[in-house]
Amino acid sequence: MSTAQHKIGSGYGATSTADDVLQGVDLTGKLALVTGGYSGIGLETTRSLVTAGAHVVVPARRPDTARQALAEIPGVELDELDLGDLESVRGFAERFLASGRTIDIVIDSAGIMACPETRVGPGWEAQFATNHLGHFALVNRLWPTIAPGGARVVSVSSRGHHFSGIRWDDIHWRQGYDKWEAYGQAKTANVLFAVQLDKLGRDAGVRAFALHPGGIITPLQRHLPKAEMIERGWIDEDGNPLNPEGFKTPQQGAATQVWAATSPQLAGLGGLYLEDCEVAEPAQEGEERFGVKDWATDPEQAARLWQLSAELTGVDAFAG
């Protein structure tokens, strides 16, 4: 289990914004790739990185929608990518590789949550396939372009990882389906991916982090019926947040992934799960809101998931 999951005294917190953590950070000349960078916290991530001087590439499943959302942010580069389609991932990666550029920051921010049972590719469960396998294949295909000696790869997980570890006996939910547990498994996979990628990449100076961005009302909730969000106490009958203090703004929600991608405070660190712009502590027994579960930082499970993901996707930048 990870023994490095302890706060470092960052000075930031739950109300810090992406712009706050980028104060004094100059990203001029840096290239950042942000999946989901045109919606919700991904859009705020893109906006803040551009403001700090970075050139941002946003691969989008809905390019027209992305173009409209990003119209007021100068110089963002768009391309097409469907993380649920491995051929689409391959096509995007090949186009980028052909450009001859290097990537300094990868933020895997795109995702789906608690969707009805959906199958993609060869019958894979959609949340695991999109949130984890698509990003796994993307980063591995792009590995030759990820800058050695300083690049960071950021995997956007969630406290939803508390809902489930990896269901090794039925990863694709052939036996029944629970949308929240399936989401939890996918978010656990996001953390394990960062743990193993950091182990494999650190000798090249590439570090990886995973994180919980916080609770934010964004289009991520698009698969949830209004009645369910009311029942959970998130919104009222008119769709307004019932507990505004319990939710972050999109700018606050983007802060931890931007901090993970850029902060000098994290120099020399990696393979960690972050929350509220800080290294998270191990989750305590019975705690569902804070901390990281042991099953998400277990190096043996991380290595096992990497091997399985490589077999499923047919891609492994570190094979041999």
FILUMVO-607790 format. One record per residue (C-alpha): residue number from 0; residue in one letter; x, y, z. Coordinates in nm, 4 decimals. Example, Ala and Ser with C-alpha at 12.3 -4.5 7.8 and 13.67 -1.06 7.14 Angstrom:
ATOM 0 a 1.2300 -0.4500 0.7800
ATOM 1 s 1.3670 -0.1060 0.7140
REM end
This chain:
ATOM 0 m 0.0000 0.0000 0.0000
ATOM 1 s 0.1085 0.3575 -0.0531
ATOM 2 t 0.2852 0.5045 0.2480
ATOM 3 a 0.3286 0.8478 0.0895
ATOM 4 q -0.0388 0.9440 0.1161
ATOM 5 h 0.0051 1.2252 0.3657
ATOM 6 k -0.0597 1.5973 0.3468
ATOM 7 i 0.2318 1.8175 0.2489
ATOM 8 g 0.0964 2.1528 0.3711
ATOM 9 s 0.0218 2.3013 0.0296
ATOM 10 g -0.1550 2.6060 0.1699
ATOM 11 y -0.4488 2.5508 -0.0645
ATOM 12 g -0.7870 2.3995 0.0106
ATOM 13 a -1.1363 2.3157 -0.1069
ATOM 14 t -1.2173 2.6747 -0.2075
ATOM 15 s -0.8965 2.7339 -0.4040
ATOM 16 t -0.9491 2.7908 -0.7761
ATOM 17 a -0.7507 2.6838 -1.0790
ATOM 18 d -0.6410 3.0438 -1.1233
ATOM 19 d -0.5266 3.0548 -0.7592
ATOM 20 v -0.2933 2.7589 -0.7932
ATOM 21 l -0.1502 2.8950 -1.1185
ATOM 22 q -0.0454 3.2263 -0.9634
ATOM 23 g 0.3196 3.2729 -1.0514
ATOM 24 v 0.3287 2.9663 -1.2806
ATOM 25 d 0.4408 3.0442 -1.6378
ATOM 26 l 0.3418 2.7759 -1.8896
ATOM 27 t 0.4649 2.9621 -2.1961
ATOM 28 g 0.5947 2.7111 -2.4486
ATOM 29 k 0.4244 2.4169 -2.2761
ATOM 30 l 0.1764 2.1908 -2.4537
ATOM 31 a -0.1127 2.0437 -2.2558
ATOM 32 l -0.3599 1.7803 -2.3685
ATOM 33 v -0.6938 1.7911 -2.1835
ATOM 34 t -0.9566 1.5289 -2.2579
ATOM 35 g -1.3024 1.6609 -2.1783
ATOM 36 g -1.1490 2.0065 -2.1971
ATOM 37 y -1.4625 2.1713 -2.3331
ATOM 38 s -1.7171 2.0942 -2.0603
ATOM 39 g -1.7517 2.1357 -1.6846
ATOM 40 i -1.4249 2.1357 -1.4931
ATOM 41 g -1.2385 2.0417 -1.8102
ATOM 42 l -1.3414 2.3708 -1.9698
ATOM 43 e -1.2180 2.5662 -1.6673
ATOM 44 t -0.8945 2.3670 -1.6774
ATOM 45 t -0.8430 2.4621 -2.0413
ATOM 46 r -0.9218 2.8272 -1.9708
ATOM 47 s -0.6751 2.8496 -1.6812
ATOM 48 l -0.3930 2.6706 -1.8626
ATOM 49 v -0.4299 2.9010 -2.1624
ATOM 50 t -0.4287 3.2040 -1.9337
ATOM 51 a -0.0998 3.0785 -1.7846
ATOM 52 g 0.0527 3.0585 -2.1319
ATOM 53 a 0.0082 2.6954 -2.2343
ATOM 54 h -0.0981 2.5739 -2.5770
ATOM 55 v -0.3887 2.3389 -2.5111
ATOM 56 v -0.5055 2.0531 -2.7314
ATOM 57 v -0.8618 1.9390 -2.6644
ATOM 58 p -0.9657 1.6093 -2.8226
ATOM 59 a -1.3447 1.5991 -2.8347
ATOM 60 r -1.6119 1.3400 -2.9021
ATOM 61 r -1.8408 1.6263 -3.0095
ATOM 62 p -1.6149 1.8694 -3.2003
ATOM 63 d -1.8955 2.1091 -3.2943
ATOM 64 t -2.0075 2.1377 -2.9321
ATOM 65 a -1.6460 2.1815 -2.8242
ATOM 66 r -1.5874 2.4526 -3.0834
ATOM 67 q -1.8795 2.6551 -2.9474
ATOM 68 a -1.7749 2.6064 -2.5841
ATOM 69 l -1.4156 2.7105 -2.6549
ATOM 70 a -1.4935 2.9986 -2.8911
ATOM 71 e -1.3884 3.2657 -2.6409
ATOM 72 i -1.0623 3.0962 -2.5394
ATOM 73 p -0.7871 3.1892 -2.7852
ATOM 74 g -0.5627 2.9389 -2.9563
ATOM 75 v -0.7132 2.6124 -2.8336
ATOM 76 e -0.6509 2.3276 -3.0776
ATOM 77 l -0.9364 2.0842 -3.1392
ATOM 78 d -0.9346 1.7327 -3.2756
ATOM 79 e -1.1767 1.4411 -3.2714
ATOM 80 l -1.1566 1.1590 -3.0168
ATOM 81 d -1.4081 0.9083 -2.8807
ATOM 82 l -1.2538 0.7346 -2.5788
ATOM 83 g -1.5073 0.4534 -2.6085
ATOM 84 d -1.3745 0.3634 -2.9537
ATOM 85 l -1.0179 0.2322 -2.9653
ATOM 86 e -0.9898 0.3007 -3.3386
ATOM 87 s -1.0749 0.6644 -3.2688
ATOM 88 v -0.8052 0.6696 -2.9985
ATOM 89 r -0.5535 0.5237 -3.2419
ATOM 90 g -0.6466 0.7758 -3.5111
ATOM 91 f -0.6090 1.0735 -3.2802
ATOM 92 a -0.2759 0.9475 -3.1464
ATOM 93 e -0.1379 0.8885 -3.4948
ATOM 94 r -0.2361 1.2382 -3.6052
ATOM 95 f -0.0667 1.3893 -3.3019
ATOM 96 l 0.2451 1.1748 -3.3395
ATOM 97 a 0.2715 1.2892 -3.7017
ATOM 98 s 0.2872 1.6521 -3.5843
ATOM 99 g 0.6270 1.5852 -3.4245
ATOM 100 r 0.5441 1.7735 -3.1060
ATOM 101 t 0.5951 1.6780 -2.7439
ATOM 102 i 0.3424 1.6917 -2.4613
ATOM 103 d 0.4278 1.8435 -2.1241
ATOM 104 i 0.0939 1.7878 -1.9498
ATOM 105 v -0.1760 1.5255 -2.0000
ATOM 106 i -0.4986 1.5704 -1.8036
ATOM 107 d -0.7409 1.2811 -1.8454
ATOM 108 s -1.0517 1.4746 -1.7445
ATOM 109 a -1.3197 1.3262 -1.9702
ATOM 110 g -1.5577 1.0749 -1.8218
ATOM 111 i -1.9086 0.9408 -1.7826
ATOM 112 m -2.0893 0.8743 -1.4554
ATOM 113 a -2.3645 0.6403 -1.3431
ATOM 114 c -2.4983 0.5803 -1.6917
ATOM 115 p -2.7547 0.3111 -1.7725
ATOM 116 e -2.5963 -0.0210 -1.8629
ATOM 117 t -2.4154 0.0439 -2.1901
ATOM 118 r -2.1775 -0.1707 -2.3930
ATOM 119 v -1.9000 -0.0412 -2.6170
ATOM 120 g -1.6352 -0.2091 -2.8311
ATOM 121 p -1.6373 -0.5862 -2.7835
ATOM 122 g -1.9113 -0.5674 -2.5201
ATOM 123 w -1.7154 -0.3781 -2.2565
ATOM 124 e -1.8990 -0.1957 -1.9779
ATOM 125 a -1.9011 0.1676 -2.0880
ATOM 126 q -1.7795 0.3413 -1.7718
ATOM 127 f -1.4747 0.1168 -1.7323
ATOM 128 a -1.4074 0.1299 -2.1066
ATOM 129 t -1.4419 0.5064 -2.1462
ATOM 130 n -1.3062 0.6351 -1.8169
ATOM 131 h -1.0175 0.3887 -1.7907
ATOM 132 l -0.9409 0.1798 -2.0987
ATOM 133 g -0.9738 0.4692 -2.3441
ATOM 134 h -0.7359 0.6839 -2.1412
ATOM 135 f -0.5002 0.3881 -2.0901
ATOM 136 a -0.4780 0.3353 -2.4657
ATOM 137 l -0.4450 0.7084 -2.5325
ATOM 138 v -0.1545 0.7651 -2.2941
ATOM 139 n 0.0264 0.4510 -2.4084
ATOM 140 r -0.0079 0.5449 -2.7766
ATOM 141 l 0.1085 0.8988 -2.7037
ATOM 142 w 0.3973 0.7878 -2.4812
ATOM 143 p 0.6679 0.8626 -2.7434
ATOM 144 t 0.5518 1.2269 -2.7400
ATOM 145 i 0.5291 1.2709 -2.3621
ATOM 146 a 0.8258 1.4843 -2.2670
ATOM 147 p 1.0882 1.3103 -2.0543
ATOM 148 g 1.2337 1.4994 -1.7638
ATOM 149 g 0.9301 1.6848 -1.6398
ATOM 150 a 0.6004 1.5843 -1.8003
ATOM 151 r 0.3040 1.5002 -1.5802
ATOM 152 v 0.0048 1.2779 -1.6483
ATOM 153 v -0.3031 1.3519 -1.4386
ATOM 154 s -0.5823 1.0984 -1.4039
ATOM 155 v -0.9087 1.2537 -1.2852
ATOM 156 s -1.0674 1.0046 -1.0487
ATOM 157 s -1.3303 1.0732 -0.7822
ATOM 158 r -1.4220 0.9922 -0.4270
ATOM 159 g -1.6579 0.7588 -0.6140
ATOM 160 h -1.3661 0.5143 -0.6025
ATOM 161 h -1.4897 0.4412 -0.2494
ATOM 162 f -1.7911 0.2640 -0.4038
ATOM 163 s -1.5949 -0.0297 -0.5435
ATOM 164 g -1.2530 -0.1785 -0.5930
ATOM 165 i -1.1717 -0.3702 -0.9112
ATOM 166 r -1.4153 -0.6595 -0.9587
ATOM 167 w -1.1550 -0.9013 -1.0885
ATOM 168 d -1.4089 -1.1807 -1.1352
ATOM 169 d -1.6506 -0.9673 -1.3412
ATOM 170 i -1.4957 -0.6406 -1.4556
ATOM 171 h -1.7476 -0.5896 -1.7352
ATOM 172 w -2.0565 -0.6602 -1.5267
ATOM 173 r -2.1773 -0.9692 -1.7110
ATOM 174 q -2.3628 -1.0717 -1.3953
ATOM 175 g -2.5995 -0.7876 -1.3152
ATOM 176 y -2.5217 -0.4163 -1.3226
ATOM 177 d -2.5053 -0.1418 -1.0631
ATOM 178 k -2.4366 0.1981 -1.2171
ATOM 179 w -2.2767 0.3471 -0.9049
ATOM 180 e -2.0545 0.0485 -0.8294
ATOM 181 a -1.9527 0.0400 -1.1960
ATOM 182 y -1.8620 0.4080 -1.1693
ATOM 183 g -1.6661 0.3313 -0.8521
ATOM 184 q -1.4688 0.0556 -1.0229
ATOM 185 a -1.3821 0.2890 -1.3124
ATOM 186 k -1.2654 0.5591 -1.0733
ATOM 187 t -1.0553 0.3087 -0.8770
ATOM 188 a -0.9015 0.2099 -1.2100
ATOM 189 n -0.8098 0.5755 -1.2709
ATOM 190 v -0.6088 0.5805 -0.9464
ATOM 191 l -0.4401 0.2446 -1.0079
ATOM 192 f -0.3453 0.3633 -1.3567
ATOM 193 a -0.1625 0.6637 -1.2094
ATOM 194 v 0.0119 0.4452 -0.9508
ATOM 195 q 0.1523 0.2090 -1.2139
ATOM 196 l 0.2249 0.4743 -1.4773
ATOM 197 d 0.4265 0.6695 -1.2210
ATOM 198 k 0.6254 0.3570 -1.1380
ATOM 199 l 0.6966 0.2879 -1.5048
ATOM 200 g 0.7603 0.6474 -1.6091
ATOM 201 r 0.9550 0.7982 -1.3215
ATOM 202 d 1.2962 0.6901 -1.4524
ATOM 203 a 1.2215 0.9022 -1.7595
ATOM 204 g 1.1180 1.1902 -1.5343
ATOM 205 v 0.7460 1.1539 -1.6114
ATOM 206 r 0.5249 1.1573 -1.3017
ATOM 207 a 0.1589 1.0680 -1.2649
ATOM 208 f -0.1120 1.1672 -1.0185
ATOM 209 a -0.4789 1.0873 -0.9611
ATOM 210 l -0.7313 1.3041 -0.7816
ATOM 211 h -1.0807 1.3777 -0.6606
ATOM 212 p -1.1866 1.7179 -0.7973
ATOM 213 g -1.4705 1.7652 -0.5474
ATOM 214 g -1.8452 1.7685 -0.5869
ATOM 215 i -1.9478 1.9968 -0.8736
ATOM 216 i -2.2771 2.0262 -1.0613
ATOM 217 t -2.1657 1.9848 -1.4251
ATOM 218 p -2.2823 1.7970 -1.7363
ATOM 219 l -2.1233 1.4879 -1.5798
ATOM 220 q -2.4608 1.4372 -1.4119
ATOM 221 r -2.6397 1.4153 -1.7478
ATOM 222 h -2.7273 1.0468 -1.7020
ATOM 223 l -2.8901 1.1006 -1.3630
ATOM 224 p -3.2681 1.1501 -1.3508
ATOM 225 k -3.3709 1.4745 -1.1855
ATOM 226 a -3.5700 1.2748 -0.9308
ATOM 227 e -3.2555 1.0892 -0.8222
ATOM 228 m -3.0598 1.4110 -0.7722
ATOM 229 i -3.3502 1.5500 -0.5672
ATOM 230 e -3.3609 1.2285 -0.3617
ATOM 231 r -2.9858 1.2528 -0.2981
ATOM 232 g -3.0333 1.6080 -0.1701
ATOM 233 w -2.8256 1.7648 -0.4466
ATOM 234 i -3.0911 1.9886 -0.6025
ATOM 235 d -3.4417 2.1183 -0.5360
ATOM 236 e -3.7478 2.0792 -0.7571
ATOM 237 d -3.6314 2.3751 -0.9684
ATOM 238 g -3.2854 2.2273 -1.0254
ATOM 239 n -3.1008 2.4604 -0.7867
ATOM 240 p -2.8235 2.3175 -0.5653
ATOM 241 l -2.9687 2.2525 -0.2196
ATOM 242 n -2.6377 2.2818 -0.0406
ATOM 243 p -2.4256 2.5343 -0.2311
ATOM 244 e -2.1546 2.5130 0.0354
ATOM 245 g -2.1294 2.1403 -0.0306
ATOM 246 f -2.0513 2.1883 -0.3993
ATOM 247 k -1.7571 2.3534 -0.5648
ATOM 248 t -1.7767 2.5939 -0.8549
ATOM 249 p -1.6260 2.4616 -1.1797
ATOM 250 q -1.3215 2.6892 -1.1208
ATOM 251 q -1.2724 2.5343 -0.7770
ATOM 252 g -1.3362 2.1885 -0.9205
ATOM 253 a -1.0618 2.2391 -1.1777
ATOM 254 a -0.8081 2.3485 -0.9170
ATOM 255 t -0.6778 2.0114 -0.8007
ATOM 256 q -0.6085 1.8788 -1.1497
ATOM 257 v -0.4352 2.2014 -1.2488
ATOM 258 w -0.2330 2.1891 -0.9250
ATOM 259 a -0.1411 1.8264 -0.9977
ATOM 260 a -0.0305 1.9163 -1.3489
ATOM 261 t 0.1787 2.2220 -1.2694
ATOM 262 s 0.2655 2.2761 -0.9040
ATOM 263 p 0.6339 2.2893 -0.8054
ATOM 264 q 0.5170 2.1679 -0.4625
ATOM 265 l 0.4774 1.8208 -0.6164
ATOM 266 a 0.8293 1.8079 -0.7635
ATOM 267 g 0.9867 1.4713 -0.6906
ATOM 268 l 0.6505 1.3160 -0.5996
ATOM 269 g 0.4174 1.0932 -0.7970
ATOM 270 g 0.1811 0.7997 -0.7901
ATOM 271 l -0.0333 0.9852 -0.5364
ATOM 272 y -0.4047 1.0542 -0.4993
ATOM 273 l -0.4896 1.4195 -0.4342
ATOM 274 e -0.7948 1.6109 -0.3116
ATOM 275 d -0.8583 1.9787 -0.2366
ATOM 276 c -0.5166 2.0752 -0.3808
ATOM 277 e -0.3400 1.8555 -0.1288
ATOM 278 v -0.2120 1.5003 -0.1003
ATOM 279 a -0.4962 1.2925 0.0444
ATOM 280 e -0.4647 1.0866 0.3583
ATOM 281 p -0.5559 0.7158 0.3607
ATOM 282 a -0.9327 0.6766 0.4033
ATOM 283 q -1.0416 0.5848 0.7531
ATOM 284 e -1.2743 0.2925 0.8167
ATOM 285 g -1.6321 0.4034 0.7525
ATOM 286 e -1.5230 0.7328 0.5922
ATOM 287 e -1.6938 0.7922 0.2581
ATOM 288 r -1.6129 1.1561 0.1876
ATOM 289 f -1.2374 1.1941 0.2213
ATOM 290 g -0.9162 1.0051 0.1676
ATOM 291 v -0.8058 0.7257 -0.0619
ATOM 292 k -0.8981 0.3601 -0.0237
ATOM 293 d -0.6187 0.1030 0.0086
ATOM 294 w -0.7542 -0.0868 -0.2912
ATOM 295 a -0.6848 0.2137 -0.5136
ATOM 296 t -0.3175 0.2513 -0.4175
ATOM 297 d -0.2196 -0.1164 -0.3928
ATOM 298 p 0.0864 -0.1576 -0.6201
ATOM 299 e 0.0089 -0.5235 -0.6887
ATOM 300 q -0.3418 -0.4411 -0.8076
ATOM 301 a -0.2017 -0.1518 -1.0098
ATOM 302 a 0.0383 -0.3841 -1.1917
ATOM 303 r -0.2356 -0.6431 -1.2442
ATOM 304 l -0.4740 -0.3841 -1.3891
ATOM 305 w -0.2016 -0.2518 -1.6196
ATOM 306 q -0.1390 -0.6007 -1.7573
ATOM 307 l -0.5108 -0.6641 -1.8073
ATOM 308 s -0.5624 -0.3248 -1.9724
ATOM 309 a -0.2725 -0.3896 -2.2090
ATOM 310 e -0.4252 -0.7240 -2.3049
ATOM 311 l -0.7693 -0.5716 -2.3631
ATOM 312 t -0.6498 -0.2707 -2.5640
ATOM 313 g -0.3530 -0.4307 -2.7392
ATOM 314 v -0.1323 -0.1368 -2.6390
ATOM 315 d 0.1549 -0.1207 -2.3893
ATOM 316 a 0.4285 0.1394 -2.4315
ATOM 317 f 0.6446 -0.0415 -2.1745
ATOM 318 a 0.6184 -0.3979 -2.3046
ATOM 319 g 0.9477 -0.5770 -2.3419
REM end
